Structures are given as structure tokens and as C-alpha cells.
Amino acid sequence: QVQLVESGGGLVQAGGSLRLSCAASGRDYRFGAMGWFRQAPGKEREFVATVKWNFGTYYADFVKGRFTISRDSARNTVYLQISSLEPEDTAVYYCAAGAIRGGTYYRAAHEYDYWGQGTQVTVSS
């Protein structure tokens, strides 16, 4: 069984920065990708960013260069650096990990197999 534990969320003023972390544990497992999603109140969960096994990255359009995803494969940990935070970034941020599957883009929730419990990010104006 794989467990994903997020950390690093909190309350921050608009324009500030945060770094979210997600550590995977439970078994020695090589993931096809690790990614981040977010869910704002009253909205559906949406894709934020992903980093694949070959360190290729992909971001949602709304990121606009403010988010950077990175991965420490040796520690099975993924990070999301967020800068220039906006009140619209307020959401629960979820880490996810997906098994290796050929032809998978890892940009949709159904492409991931394991999920963390989420970490709250609140941006005040």
C-alpha cells in the first residue's frame, strides 16, 4: 500500500510564496508520474501540474509561470513551489501518484492511482 502525505500549506498574503511537499511511503514503487491537483470551495478538482518518471513536466494553463513542480526520485517526494499567490489560488491541494502506463499524459485525475489527504492553502487579499 502506498501513502502520500502532503505538507507546507497554510495562510499567506497575496503575492507571497509557498512550497508544498508530498512524500510517498509504504512500498518501494516507481511511479509513472507524481502530480498536484487542487479543489476550491464549490468547484471541481482541477489539474495543476505533473512531473513524469523522466522528469518531464506539464502545467495547467492558469499556472502562468507561477508554479514549479519538481521531484526527488530517491526520496519519492514531489514539490510544488508557488509564487505570486493570488486569492484565487485558495484551495485544498492534493498530491497524486500514478503507475507507469504507456501513452498516459497524467493530466487527469483518473490517470492517478494514489492520493494524499490534501493540504489547505489560503491566500488573503
Secondary structure, 3 states (H helix, E strand, C coil): CCEEEEECCEEEECCCCEEEEEEEECCCCCCCEEEEEEECCCCCCEEEEEEECCCCEEECHHHCCCEEEEEEHHHCEEEEEECCCCHHHCEEEEEEEECCCCCCCCCCHHHCCEECCCEEEEEEC
